[in-house]
Amino acid sequence: MSADQFQNWKEEYKWENCQLGNKEYGMFLSNYIKSQKQALTLNINGQWGIGKTHFLRQIYTQLRYEEKLPTIYINAWESDFSNDPLLVIFTEILKQIKTFDTKQKLKGHIAYCFDKLNSFYNKSIKTIGAAASITFANSAFYDISKDLQTKKKDTPDDLSSLYLEQQRSFIELKNLLKDVVNATENNQVFVLVDELDRCRPSYAVEFLETIKHIFDIDGLVFVVATDTEQLSHSIKAIYGATFDGSEYLSRFFERSAKLPEPNKTIFSKYLIVQSTIYPSVEKIFLPLRGGQDKVEHLATIFGDIGTYYGLSLRRIKQLFDKYESIVLALEPGVKFDSHFLVQLLCEFSHPRFNFSYEQKKQGTNRVSRETKNQLNLTTVPEGGTIQAAAKLYDIEIRKEKLEFYRPIFQLLFSVNEKGGDFSVNLRREVIDSAHNSRNRDPSVESRLNTLYFHELEKSGGKISFLKFDDYFKYVELAAHIS
């Protein structure tokens, strides 16, 4: 029996460990996949950064380890160096299915298939004129460099004979694979394909064409995870800007299942837990009073900013990457206001709210009448730019449930039940006063009830705070990361 290369997924990707809330939907799809007895190609569609790879591996874990069903995983992008999807798909199926053949029932079928596959390519090389180095059976590496130009001496009869021979070979290979599928316990094999939308457009199309025309075998179910909109754009790169890529893709996918977009706070928590800074969040994050969980709190900051400013998951991921780069660049022990930093990062790179970043840098956070008119926000009262962002995306801030930091959120983001505004100059006064503990202004502390001084008192005045102007310096340095 072959070694199981995905053994470490067994625990990592089981549904009980899902942090994006996909268990119920994943179990539903797994049951649907298991019910398919005919040939099927199912598209799992989700935008970039939504967690398609994670979800696909969770389905693999469910089918492979929980259900004990023959399940194959192919990372299409890793095989993008090849010009031959047929070789890649056929080989991965045969190589991986040996892992499930604990009783050696498929050993003869698999060996015979490898032999015929080897024979097929050797004939193609000799007849067509190609250079290749192929090692089958126990090797996972194939270096194929095919030149499909026929030799000049080939006659029409030679070409016709070649075509008929290739057709017979394809039919024979397909029948052999049917025998393998039918020899499994439930007459089913599930093939999960990931990262196809990252491949060269030509290779992605050939991959789908191969699945459709060569692997349409009863009991052989393909599940292809893609950002289908992005893939349709790739197809347009081949056939032209006016070509309907979405309609073209519908030829290959009998069914499509949309991966739901997770809650932005849940998604942000997933980013934090998977990040380099996760082990040190307890040390780097300026906490609130009350001992709230710091990871949850940081996730809420990103989730709420993502909601108020209408950010896609992809933009939240980019925002977090920039935040992470700043955290890693700061000297250990330096305290900073993550609420303020994340908002600055967002506004600096947001095309509609970069003006807000510039205003904060200059010392004001009010939305001018001219700006509100430009954004078509004439009904927004005078106040901070977070209100303008919320209005722009039809969000009622006062109805939002800010579980972890509502009081501080109101102060830091100019959201005030009585209206009004939180001045950036006042923020500068707070931050720099905290930074220079000898010149603390008690009136500032009472006006804000801020945690800067609370943290300072706990440390005996030994904490170093990030200076106000340095926030802008680091935001602009991090802007180079995208």
DRENDO-1510 file (C-alpha; in Angstrom, 1 decimal, always signed):
<recs>
REC; n; res; u; v; w
REC; 1; MET; +0.0; +0.0; +0.0 .
REC; 2; SER; +1.3; +3.5; -0.9 .
REC; 3; ALA; +2.1; +6.1; +1.7 .
REC; 4; ASP; -0.7; +8.5; +2.5 .
REC; 5; GLN; +0.6; +12.0; +1.6 .
REC; 6; PHE; -2.5; +13.7; +3.1 .
REC; 7; GLN; -2.4; +12.0; +6.5 .
REC; 8; ASN; -1.8; +15.3; +8.3 .
REC; 9; TRP; -5.1; +16.6; +7.0 .
REC; 10; LYS; -7.0; +14.1; +9.0 .
REC; 11; GLU; -7.1; +16.3; +12.1 .
REC; 12; GLU; -6.3; +19.7; +10.7 .
REC; 13; TYR; -9.3; +19.8; +8.3 .
REC; 14; LYS; -12.0; +17.9; +10.1 .
REC; 15; TRP; -15.3; +19.8; +10.5 .
REC; 16; GLU; -15.0; +20.1; +14.2 .
REC; 17; ASN; -12.0; +22.4; +13.7 .
REC; 18; CYS; -13.7; +24.6; +11.1 .
REC; 19; GLN; -13.4; +28.3; +12.1 .
REC; 20; LEU; -15.5; +29.7; +9.2 .
REC; 21; GLY; -18.8; +28.1; +10.1 .
REC; 22; ASN; -18.9; +25.8; +7.0 .
REC; 23; LYS; -19.6; +22.5; +8.7 .
REC; 24; GLU; -23.3; +22.3; +8.0 .
REC; 25; TYR; -22.9; +23.3; +4.4 .
REC; 26; GLY; -19.9; +21.1; +3.9 .
REC; 27; MET; -21.8; +18.1; +5.3 .
REC; 28; PHE; -24.7; +18.8; +3.0 .
REC; 29; LEU; -22.4; +19.0; +0.0 .
REC; 30; SER; -20.6; +15.8; +1.0 .
REC; 31; ASN; -23.8; +13.9; +1.2 .
REC; 32; TYR; -24.8; +15.3; -2.2 .
REC; 33; ILE; -21.5; +14.2; -3.7 .
REC; 34; LYS; -21.8; +10.7; -2.2 .
REC; 35; SER; -25.3; +10.3; -3.8 .
REC; 36; GLN; -24.0; +10.7; -7.3 .
REC; 37; LYS; -23.8; +7.4; -9.3 .
REC; 38; GLN; -23.3; +8.9; -12.8 .
REC; 39; ALA; -20.5; +11.0; -14.1 .
REC; 40; LEU; -20.6; +14.5; -12.6 .
REC; 41; THR; -18.5; +17.6; -12.6 .
REC; 42; LEU; -19.5; +19.9; -9.7 .
REC; 43; ASN; -18.1; +23.5; -9.5 .
REC; 44; ILE; -17.5; +24.9; -6.0 .
REC; 45; ASN; -17.5; +28.6; -6.8 .
REC; 46; GLY; -16.1; +31.2; -4.4 .
REC; 47; GLN; -14.2; +34.5; -4.7 .
REC; 48; TRP; -10.5; +34.8; -4.0 .
REC; 49; GLY; -9.6; +34.5; -0.3 .
REC; 50; ILE; -12.9; +33.0; +0.8 .
REC; 51; GLY; -11.3; +29.7; +1.8 .
REC; 52; LYS; -12.0; +27.4; -1.2 .
REC; 53; THR; -8.8; +25.4; -0.6 .
REC; 54; HIS; -9.6; +24.9; +3.1 .
REC; 55; PHE; -13.2; +23.9; +2.3 .
REC; 56; LEU; -12.1; +21.4; -0.4 .
REC; 57; ARG; -9.7; +19.8; +2.0 .
REC; 58; GLN; -12.4; +19.6; +4.6 .
REC; 59; ILE; -14.6; +17.7; +2.1 .
REC; 60; TYR; -11.6; +15.5; +1.3 .
REC; 61; THR; -11.1; +14.7; +4.9 .
REC; 62; GLN; -14.8; +13.9; +5.3 .
REC; 63; LEU; -15.0; +11.6; +2.3 .
REC; 64; ARG; -11.6; +10.0; +2.7 .
REC; 65; TYR; -11.2; +9.6; +6.5 .
REC; 66; GLU; -14.7; +9.7; +7.9 .
REC; 67; GLU; -16.6; +7.9; +5.1 .
REC; 68; LYS; -13.6; +5.7; +4.0 .
REC; 69; LEU; -14.3; +6.4; +0.3 .
REC; 70; PRO; -11.7; +6.6; -2.5 .
REC; 71; THR; -11.0; +10.3; -2.8 .
REC; 72; ILE; -8.3; +11.9; -5.0 .
REC; 73; TYR; -6.9; +15.4; -4.5 .
REC; 74; ILE; -5.2; +17.3; -7.4 .
REC; 75; ASN; -3.7; +20.7; -7.1 .
REC; 76; ALA; -3.9; +21.8; -10.7 .
REC; 77; TRP; -1.6; +24.7; -10.3 .
REC; 78; GLU; +1.2; +22.4; -9.2 .
REC; 79; SER; +0.9; +20.5; -12.5 .
REC; 80; ASP; +0.8; +23.7; -14.6 .
REC; 81; PHE; +4.3; +23.0; -15.9 .
REC; 82; SER; +2.9; +20.1; -17.9 .
REC; 83; ASN; +1.2; +20.5; -21.2 .
REC; 84; ASP; -0.8; +17.3; -20.7 .
REC; 85; PRO; -3.8; +17.3; -18.3 .
REC; 86; LEU; -4.7; +13.8; -19.4 .
REC; 87; LEU; -1.4; +12.5; -18.0 .
REC; 88; VAL; -1.7; +14.5; -14.8 .
REC; 89; ILE; -5.3; +13.4; -14.0 .
REC; 90; PHE; -4.9; +9.8; -15.0 .
REC; 91; THR; -1.6; +9.4; -13.0 .
REC; 92; GLU; -2.9; +11.1; -9.9 .
REC; 93; ILE; -6.0; +8.9; -9.8 .
REC; 94; LEU; -4.0; +5.7; -10.2 .
REC; 95; LYS; -1.2; +6.8; -7.9 .
REC; 96; GLN; -3.5; +7.9; -5.1 .
REC; 97; ILE; -6.1; +5.2; -5.3 .
REC; 98; LYS; -3.5; +2.7; -4.3 .
REC; 99; THR; -3.7; +4.2; -0.8 .
REC; 100; PHE; -7.3; +3.0; -0.5 .
REC; 101; ASP; -6.5; -0.5; -1.8 .
REC; 102; THR; -5.8; -2.0; +1.6 .
REC; 103; LYS; -6.9; -5.5; +0.5 .
REC; 104; GLN; -5.0; -5.3; -2.8 .
REC; 105; LYS; -8.2; -5.7; -4.8 .
REC; 106; LEU; -7.2; -3.0; -7.3 .
REC; 107; LYS; -3.5; -3.9; -7.6 .
REC; 108; GLY; -3.8; -5.8; -10.9 .
REC; 109; HIS; -6.2; -3.1; -12.4 .
REC; 110; ILE; -3.8; -0.3; -11.5 .
REC; 111; ALA; -0.7; -2.0; -12.7 .
REC; 112; TYR; -2.4; -2.8; -16.1 .
REC; 113; CYS; -3.6; +0.8; -16.4 .
REC; 114; PHE; -0.1; +2.2; -15.8 .
REC; 115; ASP; +1.3; -0.2; -18.3 .
REC; 116; LYS; -1.2; +0.9; -21.0 .
REC; 117; LEU; -0.7; +4.5; -20.1 .
REC; 118; ASN; +3.0; +4.1; -20.5 .
REC; 119; SER; +2.5; +2.3; -23.8 .
REC; 120; PHE; +0.2; +5.0; -25.1 .
REC; 121; TYR; +2.7; +7.8; -24.5 .
REC; 122; ASN; +5.6; +5.8; -25.9 .
REC; 123; LYS; +3.6; +5.3; -29.1 .
REC; 124; SER; +2.8; +9.0; -29.2 .
REC; 125; ILE; +6.4; +9.9; -28.8 .
REC; 126; LYS; +7.6; +7.6; -31.5 .
REC; 127; THR; +4.9; +8.5; -34.0 .
REC; 128; ILE; +4.4; +12.2; -33.4 .
REC; 129; GLY; +8.0; +13.2; -32.5 .
REC; 130; ALA; +8.2; +14.3; -28.9 .
REC; 131; ALA; +10.7; +14.4; -26.1 .
REC; 132; ALA; +9.7; +13.1; -22.8 .
REC; 133; SER; +11.0; +11.5; -19.6 .
REC; 134; ILE; +8.3; +9.4; -18.0 .
REC; 135; THR; +8.5; +7.3; -14.9 .
REC; 136; PHE; +5.3; +5.6; -13.9 .
REC; 137; ALA; +4.1; +3.3; -11.0 .
REC; 138; ASN; +5.8; +4.6; -7.9 .
REC; 139; SER; +7.0; +8.1; -9.0 .
REC; 140; ALA; +5.0; +11.2; -8.6 .
REC; 141; PHE; +7.2; +13.3; -11.0 .
REC; 142; TYR; +6.6; +13.5; -14.7 .
REC; 143; ASP; +8.5; +15.8; -17.0 .
REC; 144; ILE; +6.6; +16.0; -20.3 .
REC; 145; SER; +7.7; +18.3; -23.2 .
REC; 146; LYS; +5.7; +17.4; -26.2 .
REC; 147; ASP; +6.1; +18.9; -29.7 .
REC; 148; LEU; +2.9; +18.2; -31.5 .
REC; 149; GLN; +4.3; +19.2; -34.9 .
REC; 150; THR; +4.3; +16.1; -37.1 .
REC; 151; LYS; +7.3; +15.1; -39.0 .
REC; 152; LYS; +7.6; +16.4; -42.5 .
REC; 153; LYS; +7.7; +12.9; -44.0 .
REC; 154; ASP; +4.3; +12.0; -42.6 .
REC; 155; THR; +1.7; +11.4; -45.3 .
REC; 156; PRO; -2.1; +11.9; -45.0 .
REC; 157; ASP; -2.4; +8.1; -44.6 .
REC; 158; ASP; +0.1; +8.2; -41.8 .
REC; 159; LEU; -1.8; +10.9; -40.0 .
REC; 160; SER; -5.2; +9.1; -40.5 .
REC; 161; SER; -3.6; +6.0; -39.1 .
REC; 162; LEU; -2.2; +7.9; -36.1 .
REC; 163; TYR; -5.6; +9.5; -35.4 .
REC; 164; LEU; -7.3; +6.1; -35.4 .
REC; 165; GLU; -4.6; +4.5; -33.2 .
REC; 166; GLN; -4.9; +7.4; -30.7 .
REC; 167; GLN; -8.7; +7.1; -30.7 .
REC; 168; ARG; -8.5; +3.3; -29.9 .
REC; 169; SER; -5.9; +4.0; -27.2 .
REC; 170; PHE; -8.1; +6.6; -25.6 .
REC; 171; ILE; -11.1; +4.3; -25.6 .
REC; 172; GLU; -9.0; +1.5; -24.1 .
REC; 173; LEU; -7.6; +3.8; -21.3 .
REC; 174; LYS; -11.1; +5.0; -20.5 .
REC; 175; ASN; -12.4; +1.4; -20.3 .
REC; 176; LEU; -9.5; +0.5; -18.1 .
REC; 177; LEU; -10.4; +3.3; -15.7 .
REC; 178; LYS; -14.0; +2.2; -15.7 .
REC; 179; ASP; -12.8; -1.2; -14.5 .
REC; 180; VAL; -10.9; +0.5; -11.7 .
REC; 181; VAL; -13.9; +2.6; -10.6 .
REC; 182; ASN; -16.2; -0.5; -10.8 .
REC; 183; ALA; -13.7; -2.5; -8.7 .
REC; 184; THR; -14.0; -0.1; -5.8 .
REC; 185; GLU; -16.4; -1.0; -2.9 .
REC; 186; ASN; -19.2; +1.5; -3.9 .
REC; 187; ASN; -18.3; +1.8; -7.6 .
REC; 188; GLN; -17.3; +5.4; -6.9 .
REC; 189; VAL; -14.2; +7.6; -7.0 .
REC; 190; PHE; -14.2; +11.3; -6.1 .
REC; 191; VAL; -11.6; +13.6; -7.6 .
REC; 192; LEU; -11.2; +17.0; -6.0 .
REC; 193; VAL; -9.4; +19.6; -8.1 .
REC; 194; ASP; -8.0; +22.8; -6.6 .
REC; 195; GLU; -6.3; +26.0; -7.8 .
REC; 196; LEU; -7.5; +25.6; -11.4 .
REC; 197; ASP; -8.2; +29.4; -11.6 .
REC; 198; ARG; -4.5; +30.0; -10.9 .
REC; 199; CYS; -3.3; +28.1; -13.9 .
REC; 200; ARG; -2.4; +29.4; -17.4 .
REC; 201; PRO; -5.7; +30.0; -19.2 .
REC; 202; SER; -4.8; +27.5; -21.9 .
REC; 203; TYR; -4.0; +24.8; -19.4 .
REC; 204; ALA; -7.1; +25.5; -17.3 .
REC; 205; VAL; -9.3; +25.1; -20.4 .
REC; 206; GLU; -7.5; +21.9; -21.5 .
REC; 207; PHE; -7.9; +20.5; -18.0 .
REC; 208; LEU; -11.7; +21.0; -18.2 .
REC; 209; GLU; -11.9; +19.7; -21.7 .
REC; 210; THR; -10.1; +16.5; -20.6 .
REC; 211; ILE; -12.4; +16.0; -17.7 .
REC; 212; LYS; -15.4; +16.4; -19.9 .
REC; 213; HIS; -14.4; +14.2; -22.8 .
REC; 214; ILE; -12.1; +11.6; -21.3 .
REC; 215; PHE; -13.3; +11.1; -17.8 .
REC; 216; ASP; -17.1; +11.1; -18.1 .
REC; 217; ILE; -17.4; +7.7; -16.5 .
REC; 218; ASP; -20.3; +6.7; -14.3 .
REC; 219; GLY; -19.2; +6.8; -10.6 .
REC; 220; LEU; -16.3; +9.2; -11.3 .
REC; 221; VAL; -17.3; +12.5; -9.6 .
REC; 222; PHE; -15.1; +15.6; -10.1 .
REC; 223; VAL; -15.4; +18.5; -7.7 .
REC; 224; VAL; -13.6; +21.6; -9.0 .
REC; 225; ALA; -13.1; +24.6; -6.7 .
REC; 226; THR; -12.6; +27.9; -8.6 .
REC; 227; ASP; -13.2; +31.6; -8.5 .
REC; 228; THR; -15.5; +31.1; -11.5 .
REC; 229; GLU; -15.7; +34.7; -12.4 .
REC; 230; GLN; -11.9; +35.0; -12.5 .
REC; 231; LEU; -11.7; +31.8; -14.5 .
REC; 232; SER; -14.2; +33.2; -17.1 .
REC; 233; HIS; -11.9; +36.3; -17.5 .
REC; 234; SER; -9.0; +33.9; -18.2 .
REC; 235; ILE; -11.0; +32.2; -20.9 .
REC; 236; LYS; -11.7; +35.6; -22.5 .
REC; 237; ALA; -7.9; +36.0; -22.7 .
REC; 238; ILE; -7.9; +33.1; -25.1 .
REC; 239; TYR; -11.1; +33.7; -27.1 .
REC; 240; GLY; -11.4; +37.5; -27.0 .
REC; 241; ALA; -13.0; +40.2; -24.8 .
REC; 242; THR; -16.5; +39.7; -26.2 .
REC; 243; PHE; -16.5; +36.0; -25.6 .
REC; 244; ASP; -19.0; +34.8; -23.0 .
REC; 245; GLY; -16.7; +32.9; -20.6 .
REC; 246; SER; -19.4; +32.1; -18.1 .
REC; 247; GLU; -21.6; +30.5; -20.7 .
REC; 248; TYR; -18.6; +28.5; -21.9 .
REC; 249; LEU; -17.8; +27.2; -18.4 .
REC; 250; SER; -21.4; +26.0; -18.0 .
REC; 251; ARG; -20.6; +23.3; -20.7 .
REC; 252; PHE; -18.2; +21.7; -18.2 .
REC; 253; PHE; -20.0; +22.0; -14.9 .
REC; 254; GLU; -23.2; +20.1; -14.6 .
REC; 255; ARG; -23.8; +21.6; -11.2 .
REC; 256; SER; -22.5; +24.6; -9.4 .
REC; 257; ALA; -22.4; +25.2; -5.6 .
REC; 258; LYS; -21.5; +28.7; -4.3 .
REC; 259; LEU; -19.3; +28.8; -1.2 .
REC; 260; PRO; -21.1; +31.3; +1.1 .
REC; 261; GLU; -19.1; +34.3; +2.2 .
REC; 262; PRO; -18.3; +34.0; +5.9 .
REC; 263; ASN; -19.1; +36.6; +8.5 .
REC; 264; LYS; -16.3; +39.2; +8.2 .
REC; 265; THR; -15.4; +39.0; +11.8 .
REC; 266; ILE; -15.2; +35.1; +11.7 .
REC; 267; PHE; -13.1; +35.5; +8.5 .
REC; 268; SER; -10.8; +37.9; +10.3 .
REC; 269; LYS; -10.3; +35.6; +13.2 .
REC; 270; TYR; -9.4; +32.9; +10.8 .
REC; 271; LEU; -6.7; +35.2; +9.3 .
REC; 272; ILE; -5.3; +36.0; +12.8 .
REC; 273; VAL; -5.2; +32.3; +13.8 .
REC; 274; GLN; -3.3; +31.4; +10.6 .
REC; 275; SER; -0.9; +34.3; +10.8 .
REC; 276; THR; +2.7; +34.7; +12.0 .
REC; 277; ILE; +1.6; +37.1; +14.8 .
REC; 278; TYR; -1.0; +34.8; +16.3 .
REC; 279; PRO; +1.3; +33.4; +19.1 .
REC; 280; SER; +2.1; +37.0; +20.2 .
REC; 281; VAL; -1.3; +38.7; +20.0 .
REC; 282; GLU; -1.5; +38.7; +23.8 .
REC; 283; LYS; +1.6; +40.8; +23.9 .
REC; 284; ILE; +1.1; +43.2; +21.0 .
REC; 285; PHE; -2.5; +44.2; +21.3 .
REC; 286; LEU; -3.6; +47.1; +23.6 .
REC; 287; PRO; -6.5; +45.5; +25.4 .
REC; 288; LEU; -9.8; +46.8; +26.7 .
REC; 289; ARG; -10.9; +46.8; +30.2 .
REC; 290; GLY; -12.8; +43.7; +31.3 .
REC; 291; GLY; -10.4; +41.1; +30.0 .
REC; 292; GLN; -12.1; +40.4; +26.7 .
REC; 293; ASP; -10.4; +37.8; +24.5 .
REC; 294; LYS; -7.8; +39.7; +22.5 .
REC; 295; VAL; -8.0; +37.5; +19.4 .
REC; 296; GLU; -11.8; +37.9; +19.3 .
REC; 297; HIS; -11.4; +41.7; +19.9 .
REC; 298; LEU; -8.8; +42.1; +17.1 .
REC; 299; ALA; -11.0; +40.1; +14.8 .
REC; 300; THR; -14.0; +42.4; +15.6 .
REC; 301; ILE; -11.9; +45.4; +14.7 .
REC; 302; PHE; -11.2; +44.0; +11.2 .
REC; 303; GLY; -14.7; +42.7; +10.8 .
REC; 304; ASP; -16.4; +46.0; +11.6 .
REC; 305; ILE; -14.0; +48.0; +9.5 .
REC; 306; GLY; -14.6; +45.6; +6.7 .
REC; 307; THR; -18.4; +46.0; +7.1 .
REC; 308; TYR; -18.4; +49.8; +7.5 .
REC; 309; TYR; -16.1; +50.4; +4.6 .
REC; 310; GLY; -17.7; +47.8; +2.3 .
REC; 311; LEU; -14.5; +45.7; +2.0 .
REC; 312; SER; -14.4; +42.4; +0.2 .
REC; 313; LEU; -12.8; +39.4; +1.9 .
REC; 314; ARG; -9.8; +39.9; -0.4 .
REC; 315; ARG; -9.5; +43.5; +0.7 .
REC; 316; ILE; -9.7; +42.4; +4.4 .
REC; 317; LYS; -6.9; +39.9; +3.8 .
REC; 318; GLN; -4.8; +42.6; +2.2 .
REC; 319; LEU; -5.6; +44.9; +5.1 .
REC; 320; PHE; -4.6; +42.3; +7.6 .
REC; 321; ASP; -1.3; +41.5; +5.7 .
REC; 322; LYS; -0.3; +45.2; +6.0 .
REC; 323; TYR; -1.3; +45.3; +9.7 .
REC; 324; GLU; +0.8; +42.1; +10.3 .
REC; 325; SER; +3.8; +43.7; +8.5 .
REC; 326; ILE; +3.7; +46.7; +10.8 .
REC; 327; VAL; +3.4; +44.5; +13.9 .
REC; 328; LEU; +6.4; +42.5; +12.9 .
REC; 329; ALA; +8.4; +45.7; +12.1 .
REC; 330; LEU; +7.8; +47.4; +15.5 .
REC; 331; GLU; +10.2; +46.9; +18.3 .
REC; 332; PRO; +9.0; +44.3; +20.8 .
REC; 333; GLY; +6.9; +45.8; +23.6 .
REC; 334; VAL; +5.8; +48.9; +21.8 .
REC; 335; LYS; +2.1; +49.5; +22.5 .
REC; 336; PHE; -0.2; +50.9; +19.8 .
REC; 337; ASP; -3.9; +51.5; +19.2 .
REC; 338; SER; -5.0; +48.8; +16.7 .
REC; 339; HIS; -8.4; +50.5; +16.3 .
REC; 340; PHE; -6.8; +53.6; +14.9 .
REC; 341; LEU; -4.1; +51.8; +13.0 .
REC; 342; VAL; -6.5; +49.5; +11.1 .
REC; 343; GLN; -8.8; +52.4; +10.2 .
REC; 344; LEU; -5.8; +54.4; +8.8 .
REC; 345; LEU; -4.6; +51.4; +6.8 .
REC; 346; CYS; -8.1; +51.0; +5.4 .
REC; 347; GLU; -8.6; +54.6; +4.5 .
REC; 348; PHE; -5.2; +55.1; +3.0 .
REC; 349; SER; -5.8; +52.4; +0.4 .
REC; 350; HIS; -9.5; +53.0; -0.1 .
REC; 351; PRO; -10.1; +55.0; -3.2 .
REC; 352; ARG; -13.2; +56.7; -1.8 .
REC; 353; PHE; -11.8; +57.5; +1.7 .
REC; 354; ASN; -8.2; +58.3; +1.1 .
REC; 355; PHE; -9.2; +61.9; +1.7 .
REC; 356; SER; -10.1; +60.9; +5.3 .
REC; 357; TYR; -6.6; +59.6; +5.8 .
REC; 358; GLU; -5.1; +62.8; +4.6 .
REC; 359; GLN; -7.4; +64.9; +6.8 .
REC; 360; LYS; -6.4; +62.8; +9.9 .
REC; 361; LYS; -2.8; +63.3; +9.0 .
REC; 362; GLN; -3.4; +67.1; +8.9 .
REC; 363; GLY; -5.2; +67.0; +12.2 .
REC; 364; THR; -8.9; +66.9; +11.4 .
REC; 365; ASN; -11.5; +64.1; +11.1 .
REC; 366; ARG; -14.5; +66.0; +9.9 .
REC; 367; VAL; -16.2; +65.4; +6.6 .
REC; 368; SER; -16.5; +68.6; +4.7 .
REC; 369; ARG; -19.7; +69.7; +2.9 .
REC; 370; GLU; -17.8; +69.5; -0.4 .
REC; 371; THR; -16.6; +66.0; +0.3 .
REC; 372; LYS; -20.1; +64.8; +1.3 .
REC; 373; ASN; -21.5; +66.2; -1.9 .
REC; 374; GLN; -18.8; +64.4; -3.9 .
REC; 375; LEU; -19.7; +61.1; -2.2 .
REC; 376; ASN; -23.5; +61.8; -2.6 .
REC; 377; LEU; -23.8; +61.8; +1.2 .
REC; 378; THR; -25.8; +65.0; +1.6 .
REC; 379; THR; -27.8; +63.5; +4.5 .
REC; 380; VAL; -24.8; +62.7; +6.7 .
REC; 381; PRO; -24.6; +65.0; +9.7 .
REC; 382; GLU; -21.3; +66.7; +10.5 .
REC; 383; GLY; -19.1; +64.1; +12.0 .
REC; 384; GLY; -16.4; +61.6; +11.5 .
REC; 385; THR; -15.6; +59.6; +8.3 .
REC; 386; ILE; -16.7; +56.3; +9.7 .
REC; 387; GLN; -20.2; +57.7; +9.6 .
REC; 388; ALA; -19.8; +58.6; +6.0 .
REC; 389; ALA; -18.5; +55.1; +5.2 .
REC; 390; ALA; -21.4; +53.5; +6.9 .
REC; 391; LYS; -23.9; +55.8; +5.1 .
REC; 392; LEU; -22.2; +55.1; +1.8 .
REC; 393; TYR; -22.8; +51.3; +2.3 .
REC; 394; ASP; -26.3; +51.7; +3.8 .
REC; 395; ILE; -25.3; +50.5; +7.3 .
REC; 396; GLU; -27.0; +51.8; +10.4 .
REC; 397; ILE; -24.2; +52.1; +12.9 .
REC; 398; ARG; -26.4; +52.6; +16.0 .
REC; 399; LYS; -28.1; +49.2; +15.2 .
REC; 400; GLU; -24.8; +47.3; +14.9 .
REC; 401; LYS; -23.9; +45.0; +17.7 .
REC; 402; LEU; -20.4; +45.9; +18.8 .
REC; 403; GLU; -20.0; +43.2; +21.4 .
REC; 404; PHE; -16.4; +43.8; +22.4 .
REC; 405; TYR; -15.6; +47.5; +22.2 .
REC; 406; ARG; -18.7; +49.6; +21.7 .
REC; 407; PRO; -17.7; +52.4; +24.1 .
REC; 408; ILE; -14.2; +52.7; +22.7 .
REC; 409; PHE; -15.5; +52.4; +19.1 .
REC; 410; GLN; -17.8; +55.4; +19.7 .
REC; 411; LEU; -14.8; +57.4; +20.8 .
REC; 412; LEU; -12.2; +56.3; +18.4 .
REC; 413; PHE; -14.3; +56.3; +15.2 .
REC; 414; SER; -16.5; +59.4; +15.9 .
REC; 415; VAL; -19.6; +57.3; +16.4 .
REC; 416; ASN; -21.4; +59.1; +19.2 .
REC; 417; GLU; -25.0; +58.6; +20.4 .
REC; 418; LYS; -25.3; +62.4; +20.7 .
REC; 419; GLY; -23.8; +63.1; +17.4 .
REC; 420; GLY; -20.7; +65.2; +17.7 .
REC; 421; ASP; -17.1; +64.5; +16.6 .
REC; 422; PHE; -14.0; +63.0; +18.1 .
REC; 423; SER; -11.2; +65.3; +17.1 .
REC; 424; VAL; -8.0; +63.9; +15.7 .
REC; 425; ASN; -6.1; +66.7; +17.5 .
REC; 426; LEU; -7.6; +65.2; +20.7 .
REC; 427; ARG; -6.4; +61.8; +19.7 .
REC; 428; ARG; -2.9; +63.2; +19.1 .
REC; 429; GLU; -3.1; +64.8; +22.5 .
REC; 430; VAL; -4.0; +61.4; +24.1 .
REC; 431; ILE; -1.4; +59.4; +22.3 .
REC; 432; ASP; +1.5; +61.7; +22.8 .
REC; 433; SER; +0.4; +62.4; +26.4 .
REC; 434; ALA; +0.5; +58.7; +27.1 .
REC; 435; HIS; +3.8; +58.4; +25.3 .
REC; 436; ASN; +5.3; +61.0; +27.5 .
REC; 437; SER; +4.0; +59.9; +30.9 .
REC; 438; ARG; +5.6; +62.7; +32.7 .
REC; 439; ASN; +3.4; +65.3; +31.0 .
REC; 440; ARG; +0.1; +63.4; +31.4 .
REC; 441; ASP; -2.9; +65.7; +31.1 .
REC; 442; PRO; -5.6; +64.5; +33.6 .
REC; 443; SER; -8.3; +66.3; +31.7 .
REC; 444; VAL; -7.6; +64.2; +28.6 .
REC; 445; GLU; -7.8; +61.0; +30.7 .
REC; 446; SER; -11.2; +62.0; +32.1 .
REC; 447; ARG; -12.6; +63.1; +28.8 .
REC; 448; LEU; -11.7; +59.8; +27.1 .
REC; 449; ASN; -11.6; +57.2; +29.8 .
REC; 450; THR; -8.9; +55.7; +27.6 .
REC; 451; LEU; -6.9; +52.6; +28.2 .
REC; 452; TYR; -3.5; +54.2; +27.5 .
REC; 453; PHE; -3.2; +55.4; +31.0 .
REC; 454; HIS; -4.7; +52.2; +32.4 .
REC; 455; GLU; -1.9; +50.2; +30.7 .
REC; 456; LEU; +0.7; +52.7; +31.8 .
REC; 457; GLU; -0.3; +52.4; +35.4 .
REC; 458; LYS; -0.2; +48.6; +35.3 .
REC; 459; SER; +3.3; +48.7; +34.0 .
REC; 460; GLY; +4.6; +51.2; +36.4 .
REC; 461; GLY; +5.2; +53.7; +33.6 .
REC; 462; LYS; +7.5; +51.4; +31.7 .
REC; 463; ILE; +5.4; +51.0; +28.5 .
REC; 464; SER; +6.5; +52.6; +25.3 .
REC; 465; PHE; +3.7; +53.8; +23.1 .
REC; 466; LEU; +3.8; +54.4; +19.4 .
REC; 467; LYS; +3.9; +58.1; +18.6 .
REC; 468; PHE; +1.0; +59.7; +16.7 .
REC; 469; ASP; +3.0; +60.7; +13.6 .
REC; 470; ASP; +4.5; +57.2; +13.5 .
REC; 471; TYR; +1.2; +55.6; +12.7 .
REC; 472; PHE; +1.1; +57.4; +9.4 .
REC; 473; LYS; +4.8; +56.6; +8.7 .
REC; 474; TYR; +4.1; +52.9; +9.2 .
REC; 475; VAL; +0.9; +52.9; +7.2 .
REC; 476; GLU; +2.7; +54.4; +4.2 .
REC; 477; LEU; +5.5; +51.9; +4.5 .
REC; 478; ALA; +3.1; +49.0; +4.6 .
REC; 479; ALA; +1.3; +50.4; +1.5 .
REC; 480; HIS; +4.0; +48.7; -0.6 .
REC; 481; ILE; +2.6; +45.3; +0.4 .
REC; 482; SER; -0.4; +44.2; -1.7 .
</recs>
